[in-house]
Amino acid sequence: MPQSSLPLPPGSFGLPVIGESVSYLRSPASFMEKRQKQYGNIFKTHLFGFPTIVLIGAGAARFLFANEGQKFEMINTPSFERLLGINSIGVVTGAAHQTLRKYLYQAFAPRALADYATTMQNITHRYLKRWEKMETLTWYPELKKYTLDIACQLFIGVETDSEEALEKVYETWSDGLLSIPVRFPGNKYDKAINAREQLLAHFDKLIDQRLQSPTDNQDVLTILLQAQDEEGKRLSRDEVKDNLLGMLVAGHETLTSALTSLCLLVAQHPDVLVKARAEQEQFKFSEPITQEDLKQMTYLEQVMKEVLRMAPPVVRSGLRKALEPCEFAGYKIPQGWGVFYQIQETHQDQIIYSHPEKFDPDRFSLEKAEDKQTAFAHIPFGGGIRECLGKEFAKLEIKIFAALLIREYEWELVLGQNLERVVLPFSRPHDGLKARFRKYAILV
């Protein structure tokens, strides 16, 4: 059948101008669930100023990833683009995006990750002792401090404990990423733009210090300043600064979400905690965790993958634009339309995962390997040429945090709190996940 005669997917555009954006923002999960039941795994809607087609499932993800940069191109909301910066990896498209990835990858290569692991462990030990003294804590805000501390130390060589002002400026900036892009004095968008300028000025000072007094400290800033391509070309100062900002939000917000979900799901499934703790007992707690140790933590790897399946920090992809007319599953996708693929709904596919509503790390065991039976069945980090650049960094931090946490500590959730999941801008429990925290009592 000629492409022009193919039908559009079923669905509704909603109200004039605003489309169905309000319904989506009110409850993204129920919005998608309702329409998926009504229309299936491909439907049309109107979101954020675009007629949009939503794609659900591993096959849809494969289709989008295979055509990234050819038939589809990433686009961002005006506020996100303005606050992240035109040089950011999250904004740049086409050949420039692939060139930039090669520079930035040097900060996440295996050798760099091995260096980061020591700092991650030191900071984790410090926070665990802090939480032990607190006795009762709310995981989400505490983990925001923890992940920001790691990000600031590893990315720009700054400790947030001694830079509380920097932490507040960063929060003001990140709060504006999904704000309405209309600026007037004192509103969220205006404050975020001002905060961005303060952060960039701080980066400028750090860059000047590194250029004047080179250091052996291999944080991300140093690596980016030294990174070069085959011809010896280096990143510009603006490229370094914009991408430091992007890395801070990616290495902080999404990890906070993932670690909070891990603390929630493990607390709700004590049998999983028992198995994970038993695995840890083969290692010497008095010695630092090595890369070889991490490779042997196979059950912990399964737990991490199941947490990211059940509660991916980002529930949908960034918005793509169709660069040319194309088709999928018997429907046409007009040129210029927006396209989303859904991570959360793909992870709940009953054809791929048995009892997908159940938290079951064993589904990722070598014997079952449910995610390996279908390509792109497990996509918490996206895929294709725009797959999350910090994927291995994130996995390293999650595993180090989880290993050190379950070795020596236990926690239980406070009764009566609202655990309903809020998914925008990043997934988290409604009340932040309140818990009682204490040293694990080893029975002899």
C-alpha positions in Angstrom: 0.0 0.0 0.0 1.5 3.4 -0.9 2.6 5.4 2.2 0.3 8.3 1.4 -2.8 6.0 1.6 -1.9 4.5 4.9 -4.0 5.7 7.8 -2.9 7.7 10.8 -2.8 5.8 14.1 -6.0 6.0 16.1 -6.2 8.6 18.9 -7.4 12.1 19.7 -5.7 15.5 19.4 -7.7 16.9 22.3 -8.3 20.7 22.7 -7.2 23.3 20.2 -3.6 24.6 20.7 -2.9 22.8 24.0 -4.0 19.4 22.8 -3.8 16.8 25.5 -0.8 18.2 27.3 -2.7 19.1 30.5 -4.1 15.5 30.8 -0.6 14.1 30.2 1.1 16.3 32.8 -1.6 15.7 35.4 -0.9 11.9 35.3 1.5 10.6 32.6 1.1 7.0 33.8 -2.7 6.9 33.7 -2.7 8.9 30.4 -0.6 6.3 28.7 -2.4 3.3 30.3 -5.8 4.6 29.3 -4.8 5.2 25.7 -2.9 2.1 25.3 -5.9 0.1 26.4 -8.1 2.1 24.0 -5.9 2.3 20.9 -3.1 -0.2 21.3 0.7 0.3 21.2 0.7 3.1 18.6 -1.6 6.1 18.8 -1.7 9.8 18.0 -2.2 12.7 20.4 -1.1 16.4 20.6 1.5 17.2 23.2 3.7 20.3 23.9 2.6 22.0 20.7 3.1 19.0 18.4 0.8 16.5 16.8 2.5 13.5 18.2 2.7 9.7 17.7 3.3 7.5 20.8 5.1 4.2 20.2 5.1 1.4 22.8 7.1 -1.8 22.8 10.5 -3.3 22.0 9.8 -3.3 18.3 8.9 0.4 18.4 12.1 1.2 20.2 14.1 -0.8 17.7 12.4 1.1 14.8 13.2 4.5 16.4 16.8 3.6 17.4 17.6 2.2 13.9 16.4 5.4 12.3 17.8 8.0 14.8 19.5 10.8 12.9 18.0 9.6 9.5 14.3 9.6 9.8 14.1 11.1 13.3 15.9 13.9 15.1 15.8 14.8 18.8 14.1 18.0 19.7 13.7 19.7 23.1 11.3 22.0 24.8 12.5 25.7 24.6 13.1 25.9 28.3 15.2 22.7 28.4 17.3 23.8 25.4 17.9 27.3 26.7 18.9 26.1 30.2 21.0 23.2 29.1 22.8 25.1 26.3 23.1 24.8 22.6 26.4 22.9 22.9 25.0 20.2 25.2 25.0 16.5 24.2 21.3 16.5 25.0 20.6 19.2 22.4 23.2 18.8 19.6 22.0 16.6 16.7 23.3 15.0 13.5 27.0 14.5 12.8 27.9 17.1 15.4 26.3 14.9 18.1 28.4 11.9 17.1 31.6 13.9 17.1 30.7 15.3 20.5 30.0 11.9 21.9 33.6 10.8 21.0 35.0 13.6 23.1 32.7 13.1 26.1 33.1 9.3 26.1 36.7 9.8 27.3 35.3 10.9 30.6 33.4 7.5 30.9 35.9 5.1 29.5 36.8 2.0 31.7 40.0 3.5 33.0 38.2 6.7 34.2 35.4 4.6 35.8 38.0 2.6 37.8 39.4 5.9 39.2 35.9 7.1 40.1 35.1 4.0 42.1 37.3 4.9 45.0 35.7 8.4 45.4 32.3 6.8 45.2 33.1 4.4 48.0 34.5 7.0 50.3 31.5 9.3 49.9 29.1 6.4 50.3 30.7 5.4 53.6 30.5 8.9 54.8 26.8 9.2 54.0 25.9 5.8 55.5 27.4 6.9 58.8 25.5 10.2 58.6 22.2 8.4 58.1 23.0 6.0 60.9 23.2 8.9 63.3 20.0 10.4 61.9 18.1 7.1 62.6 15.0 8.4 60.6 15.4 9.9 57.2 13.6 10.7 54.0 15.5 8.9 51.2 14.8 11.1 48.2 16.2 14.4 49.5 19.0 12.6 51.2 20.0 10.8 48.1 19.8 14.0 46.1 22.5 15.4 48.4 24.5 12.2 48.1 24.4 11.9 44.2 25.0 15.7 43.8 28.1 15.4 46.1 29.5 12.5 44.0 28.7 14.3 40.8 30.3 17.6 41.9 33.5 15.8 43.2 33.9 13.6 40.2 32.8 16.1 37.5 34.3 19.4 38.7 36.4 18.5 41.8 34.2 20.5 44.2 32.7 19.2 47.6 29.1 20.4 48.1 29.7 20.4 51.9 32.0 23.4 51.4 30.0 24.8 48.6 26.4 25.0 49.9 25.7 28.1 47.8 26.6 26.1 44.7 24.1 23.4 45.6 21.3 26.0 46.0 22.2 27.6 42.7 22.2 24.2 41.0 18.7 23.4 42.4 17.3 26.7 41.2 18.7 25.9 37.7 17.4 22.3 37.6 13.9 23.3 38.9 13.5 25.4 35.8 14.3 22.7 33.2 10.6 21.9 32.6 9.2 25.4 33.3 7.1 27.4 30.9 9.6 29.3 28.7 8.2 32.8 29.4 10.6 35.0 31.3 9.7 37.8 33.6 11.6 39.0 36.7 11.4 36.5 39.6 9.5 33.7 37.9 10.9 30.1 37.9 12.3 30.4 34.3 14.0 33.7 35.0 15.6 32.4 38.2 16.8 29.3 36.4 18.4 31.4 33.6 20.2 33.5 36.2 21.3 30.4 38.0 22.7 29.0 34.8 24.8 32.1 34.4 26.1 31.8 37.9 27.0 28.1 37.3 28.8 28.9 34.1 30.8 31.7 35.8 31.8 29.2 38.5 32.9 26.7 35.8 34.9 29.5 34.2 36.8 30.0 37.4 37.5 26.3 37.7 38.7 26.2 34.1 41.0 29.1 34.6 42.5 27.4 37.7 43.1 24.2 35.7 44.7 26.0 32.8 47.0 28.0 35.1 47.8 25.2 37.4 47.4 21.7 35.8 46.5 19.0 38.2 46.9 15.2 38.3 43.3 15.0 39.6 41.4 13.2 36.8 37.9 14.5 37.3 35.6 15.0 34.3 36.5 18.7 33.9 40.2 17.8 33.6 39.5 15.0 31.1 37.3 17.3 28.9 39.9 20.0 28.9 42.5 17.5 27.7 40.2 15.5 25.3 41.2 15.8 21.7 40.3 14.1 18.4 42.6 12.4 15.9 43.7 15.7 14.5 44.4 17.2 18.0 41.3 19.4 18.0 39.9 20.1 21.5 36.5 21.1 22.9 35.8 24.9 23.1 35.3 26.4 26.6 31.6 26.8 25.9 31.3 23.2 24.9 33.0 22.1 28.1 30.7 24.3 30.2 27.4 23.3 28.6 28.3 19.6 28.8 29.3 19.8 32.5 25.8 21.2 33.2 24.2 18.4 31.2 26.3 15.8 33.0 25.4 17.2 36.4 21.7 16.8 35.8 22.1 13.4 34.2 24.5 12.1 36.8 22.4 13.5 39.7 18.7 13.6 39.1 18.3 10.2 37.4 20.6 8.4 39.9 18.7 9.9 42.8 15.5 8.4 41.3 17.1 5.0 40.7 18.6 4.7 44.2 15.3 5.8 45.8 13.5 3.1 43.9 16.1 0.5 44.9 15.6 1.4 48.6 11.8 1.2 48.3 11.7 -2.1 46.4 14.3 -3.9 48.4 12.5 -2.8 51.6 9.3 -4.2 50.3 10.9 -7.5 49.4 12.9 -8.8 52.3 13.6 -12.1 50.5 15.6 -10.2 47.9 17.5 -8.4 50.6 18.5 -11.7 52.2 19.8 -13.1 48.9 21.7 -9.9 48.0 23.2 -9.8 51.5 24.2 -13.5 51.3 26.1 -12.7 48.0 28.0 -9.9 49.7 29.2 -12.1 52.4 31.8 -13.7 50.0 33.7 -10.4 50.0 35.9 -8.9 52.7 34.0 -5.8 54.0 37.3 -4.3 55.3 38.7 -4.0 51.8 37.7 -1.6 49.0 35.4 -3.0 46.4 37.3 -3.8 43.2 36.2 -4.0 39.6 36.6 -7.8 39.8 34.4 -7.8 42.9 31.7 -5.9 41.0 31.8 -8.5 38.2 31.1 -11.3 40.7 28.0 -9.5 42.1 25.7 -11.2 39.7 22.6 -11.2 41.9 23.1 -7.5 42.7 23.3 -6.9 39.0 19.9 -8.6 38.6 18.4 -6.5 41.4 19.6 -3.3 39.7 18.2 -4.3 36.3 14.8 -5.2 37.9 14.7 -1.9 39.8 15.4 0.0 36.5 12.7 -2.2 34.7 10.0 -1.6 37.4 10.8 2.1 38.0 12.9 3.6 35.2 14.0 7.2 36.3 12.8 8.5 32.9 9.4 7.0 31.8 9.5 8.2 28.2 12.1 9.2 25.6 12.9 12.7 24.6 10.7 14.1 21.8 11.8 13.2 18.3 10.7 14.9 15.1 10.0 13.0 11.9 12.4 14.4 9.3 10.5 12.7 6.5 7.3 10.8 6.0 7.6 7.2 7.2 5.5 4.3 8.4 5.4 1.8 11.3 3.0 -1.1 12.0 0.8 -0.2 9.1 0.4 3.5 10.0 1.9 6.6 8.5 4.0 9.1 10.5 3.8 12.4 8.8 6.9 14.6 8.3 7.3 17.2 11.1 5.3 15.3 13.7 6.6 14.5 17.1 7.4 10.9 18.1 7.7 9.4 21.6 8.7 5.9 22.6 7.6 4.8 26.0 10.1 3.1 28.4 7.8 2.3 31.3 5.1 0.6 29.1 7.8 -1.3 27.2 9.1 -2.7 30.5 5.6 -3.9 31.4 5.1 -6.0 28.2 3.5 -9.3 29.2 4.8 -11.0 26.1 8.4 -10.3 27.2 8.1 -10.4 31.0 6.2 -13.0 33.0 4.1 -11.3 35.6 5.6 -7.9 34.8 3.9 -6.3 37.8 6.0 -8.5 40.1 9.4 -7.4 41.5 11.5 -10.5 40.5 15.3 -10.1 40.0 15.5 -13.7 39.0 13.9 -12.9 35.7 17.4 -11.6 34.7 19.2 -14.7 35.8 21.3 -16.6 33.2 18.6 -19.4 33.2 15.7 -17.1 32.5 17.2 -13.9 30.9 13.8 -12.7 29.9 15.2 -9.4 28.5 17.5 -11.2 26.1 14.7 -12.9 24.2 13.7 -9.7 22.5 16.0 -6.9 21.4 15.4 -3.6 23.2 13.2 -5.2 25.9 15.1 -3.4 28.7 15.8 0.2 27.8 16.2 2.3 31.0 19.2 4.1 29.4 17.5 4.4 25.9 19.4 2.9 23.0 20.9 3.5 19.6 23.2 6.4 18.9 21.7 8.5 21.7 21.9 5.9 24.4 22.9 7.5 27.7 26.6 8.3 27.6 26.9 7.8 31.4 25.2 4.4 31.5 28.3 2.6 32.9 28.9 5.4 35.4 25.3 5.1 36.6 25.5 1.3 37.0 28.8 1.6 38.9 27.4 4.1 41.4 24.2 2.1 41.9 26.1 -1.2 42.5 28.6 0.4 44.9 25.8 2.2 46.8 23.7 -1.0 47.0 26.6 -3.3 48.0 27.8 -1.0 50.9 24.3 -0.3 52.0 23.1 -3.9 52.3 26.3 -5.2 53.9 26.0 -3.3 57.1 22.6 -1.6 57.3 18.9 -2.2 57.3 15.9 0.1 57.0 12.2 -0.2 57.2 9.6 2.1 55.7 7.5 4.4 57.9 3.9 3.4 57.9 1.2 5.7 56.6 3.2 7.5 54.0 2.1 8.0 50.4 4.2 5.7 48.1 2.4 6.7 45.0 4.9 7.2 42.2 5.3 10.7 40.8 7.1 10.5 37.4 7.8 14.0 36.3 10.4 15.3 35.9 12.0 12.2 37.4 10.4 9.1 39.0 10.1 9.3 42.9 7.6 8.3 45.7 5.1 11.0 46.5 6.3 11.6 50.1 10.0 11.1 49.4 10.3 7.6 51.0 10.5 7.9 54.8 12.4 5.2 56.6 14.0 4.2 59.9 17.7 3.4 59.3 20.1 1.5 61.5 23.2 -0.7 61.6 22.5 -4.3 60.6 22.6 -6.5 63.7 24.6 -9.6 62.7 23.5 -12.6 64.8 26.3 -14.9 65.9 
